[in-house]
C-alpha cells in the first residue's frame, strides 16, 4: 500500500480545510486508516481513524470539529476540519494498517496545516 496525502495549507482561525489520503496497491487489505499530526517539539499523535467497517475514532480535542470519511470508489480517506484553532497547526500524516497474514504499517508523506490567529 502506498499513501499520498494532500490538502494542507494556511488558514485563519475558525476556517476549514479538507485533507485527502489516496491509497494505492493492496487496498483491499487495509484494516484502518488514520490521520496523525506532529507539532514542533511534540510527539506525533493520533487525530482520527476509520476502520474498514467504517468505525471511527476521534481524539478528544478534535471531536465535533473534525470528520473522517472515506470514498471507496476513489480509494481515498478524507479529514474534514472545521473551526480550526492555532493549536491545530502541525504536519498531518496519514497512516494505513494493512495486510492479512502479516500486518503492515504504512505512512504517507506529511502535509502542513498552519492556522493563524
N, C-alpha and C positions, 0 to 999 in steps of 0.2 A: 504494500500500500504506500502510495505517495500522497502527500498533502500539500496543497497550495493555498496559502492564506492571503486575503486581500481585504481592503476596505477601511484601513485605518486613516487617520488624518487629524487635523486640528479643528477643534470645535469649541465654542463658548460654553460655559457652564449653563446647564439647562437644555442644551442641544441634544441631538441624537446622531447616532452612526449605526451602520449595519456592517458587520464583519462577515466574510464568507470564507468557508474552508472547503475547497473542492478536492475530492478524493479520486484516485485512480489506482488501477491494479486490482488486487484481490478484494474488492469492495464487498463482496458477498459475505466475507468472513469478519467484517467489522462488528465488534460487540458493543462498543460505545465510542462516542466522540466527545471530546471535551475542549473547552476553552480555558486556558490558564493565562495568568498575567504576572509580569515581574516588573515592579517599580524599582528605580535606582536605589541600591543599598538594601533591598529587601529580597526575601526568598520568593521563588515562584509559587503562586497559589492557584488553586482550582477556583474558577469563577462559575462555571456551569457545565453540565454534561447531559447528553441524551443517549439512551441505550437503543439497541436495535429494536426493542419493543416499545420505543417512544416514552419510556420513563425518563423524567427529567429531575435534575438536582440543581439547586442554586445556592451559592454562598450567601450568607445572611445579609451582607451589606448591599447585594445587588438584587435581592428578591423583590419583586414588584416593579423593578426598573428595567431589568434585562429579560429577554426572552430567547431561548434557544429553540431552534426548529430545524427540520431537515426536509429537503426536497429529494426524494429517492430517484426521481427521473433525471435530475441533474447531478446526482451523487454529491450533493453539497449540503453542508450544515451551516446555518446562519446564527449569528448572535446579534439580535437587535437590541440596541442600547438606547434607552431614553433617560431623560433627566440626568444627564451626565454631570459629574462633580469633578473638581480638580483632583481629588484623591483617586479617581478612576484612571488617571494618567499612568500609563505603563506600556510596555511592549506586550502585546497579546499573541499567544501561541495556540494553535490548535493541535490536538493530540488524538490519536486513534489507538485503541486497543483492539487487536485483531488476531485472527488465526483460529485453528481448530485443534489439532493435536498439540501444537506448540503455539504459545501465545506471544505475540509481538507488541511492541510499543513504538509508535512512530510519531515524530514531531514534524510539524510544518515549520516554515520559516516564520519569524515574528513579524508583526505589523504594529507600527507605533500608533498609539492613541494618545493625543495630548488635549487636555481640557483646560482652557484658560478661564481664570476667574474674572 
